[in-house]
Amino acid sequence: MKPARFLFVCLGNICRSPLAEGVLRELAARRGLASLITVDSAGTGAWHIGDPPDLRSIEVARRHGIDISALRGRKVGKPDFEAFDLILGMDGENVRTLRQLAPTGLEGRIGLFLRYASGRDQDVPDPYYDGPEAFERLYQMLEAGCSSLLERLEERAS
């Protein structure tokens, strides 16, 4: 089976989407599913191109045994719409921006992370202006959503 290709997208690609990338990659490895996925992250804005994830995202990931410190921010681009099967925005604003950027015919690859992952029509809140507790809540939300994604992938693979 060809690997499922996921792209997680938030505003700046320093808090939510790199943490989601790290969580999905680690959960897949722990379940022996790493060969079934390709995962990356990007932002709709260009403010943090080349920057590492926010230190609070790095720290919460580290506390859960995940290293995202080598990831670097990048902006989503036209080639991403061809390269990924599923492009999941962390909130409605990101999904709207992605749909505006998508080449005609590829809008169907775009979804809201929590709606796709767990059926909840809810944004993943941006913790940037909050403290460490918001990053822990973010981690828990992303772990639950990524676990659901992997369960769907396992069902498809069997």
C-alpha positions, 0 to 999 in steps of 0.5 A: 500500500502506498503511504498516506501523505499528510500535511498539517497547516497552521498560521505560522508553522511554529506551534500547532502544525509542527507539534501535530507532525511530530505527534503523528510521526511518533505515534505511527512509529510506536504502532509500527505504521511509520512506513504507511505515512508521510507527514509534514507541516507548513504555515499559511503565513511566511513569518517563521520560514526557517525558524524552529518550532516555538520552544513551548511546543518543543518542550511539551513534545519532549515531555512526551518523548517526541523530538521536534527541535529539528523541524523548521517553519515553511510556508505552504505552496502550490506543490503541496496540493499535489504532493499530499493526499490530505491537507489538514488545517488547524482552524477554519481560517487556515482551511479557508486560506488553503482553499483559496490557494488550492489549484482547481480540482484539489480543494477536496484534499483540504479539511479541518483537522478535528473534523477529519480526525474525530468528527468534531467541527472544532478548531484547534486553538492557537496557544501562542499567546498562552502559557505552558498549560495551553501547550499541554492541552494542545498536545492532548488534543493533537494526540487524540486526533492523530490516534484517530487518524492512525486508526482510520489508516489501520482500518484501510490497510487491513 
